[in-house]
């Protein structure tokens, strides 16, 4: 069985950043870790988007608030990601109203 990393960029509803962070860290990650095949998860707060050091403005506000990296041990990482998506918003994985679902980008990665 291989190890994969599921990278998820998310953002909070404007003005609800603390409620979003509390929900993500205290509820969402533990809910994900209860799913078979999810062996680890960590959320990072995004500070800014780094641009070229030669530009007039070397950083700018990022379009996301958080990067979460989940570790999967599975033979089918896409199926596991789809399973997580299918239970999102159910009793097994409640979603917070502070979570802006319109601003999420997901990537699957494996060691090179």
N, C-alpha and C positions, 0 to 999 in steps of 0.2 A: 504494500500500500504506500502510495507516495504522499508527500506533504506539499500542500499548496497554500498560497496566501491570497486571501480575498480582501481587496483594498476598496474601501467605501468612503467617498467624499460626501459630506452632508452639511446642511446648514440649519440654523434655528429660524423660527419665525422672528421677525424683527422685534426687538424689545423683550424677547423671552429666552435670551441666551442662557441664563442661569437655570431656568426650569428645564431647558433642553439638556444642559450638561448633567444636571442631577438625574434626570430620567435615563440618559444614555449610560452613565456610569453605574447607577444604582439598580436599574431595572433591565434595560435592554441587553447590556453585555451579559449579565447573569442568565437571562432568558436564552440567549444564543448559546451559551456554554452548556446548557442542558440538552442541546440537540446533539444526537449521536453523530460523531465525525468532526464536530467543532472542538478543537483541543486547546485553543487559546484565543485571546482577544485583548486588544489594547486600543484606547482612543487617545489621539493627540489633538491638542488645540492648535489650529493654524493661526500663525501670527500675521503673515503677510505673504504676498507673492513676490518673489525675488526676480528682478529683471536684470538687464545688463548693467554692470558697474560703470559703463561708459555713457549710459543714458542720463538725461537731465534729472530723471527721477528713478533711482535704482530699485525702489520697491513700490508696490501699490497694494491697496486693499485686495484681499483674496475673495473669490466668489464663493468660498466655502468656509465654514467655521471649524470643521473637524475632519480628521482623517482617522478612520478605524481600520486596523489590520487584524483580520481573523486568520487563525491557522486551522487548516482542514487536513485531516488524515482520512483519505478516501481514495477509491479507484475512479470516482466520477465527480470531480469538483463542481462541474456545472449543474449536475442534478442536485447536489447538496445546496448550492446557492439558490436554485429555483425552489427547493423545499423551504428554505428560510423565507424567501419572498412569499410563498404560499401561506405561511402561518403568520406573517406580519399582519398585525391588526386583529388577530384572534385572541382568545383568552390565553393561549400559550405564549403569545408575544404581543402584549398591548402596545399601541403606539401613543405617543404623547401629542397633544395638540400644539406643543411648542416645536415639533419637528416639521420642517418645511419639506414635504414629500416631493415638491416640484423641482427641488434642487439637489438631486442625488446622482452621483456618477459612480459606477462600480467597475472594477477590473479584477481579473483572475491572474495570478502570477505563480511561477514555479522557479526554483533555483536554476540559474543559467549554467 
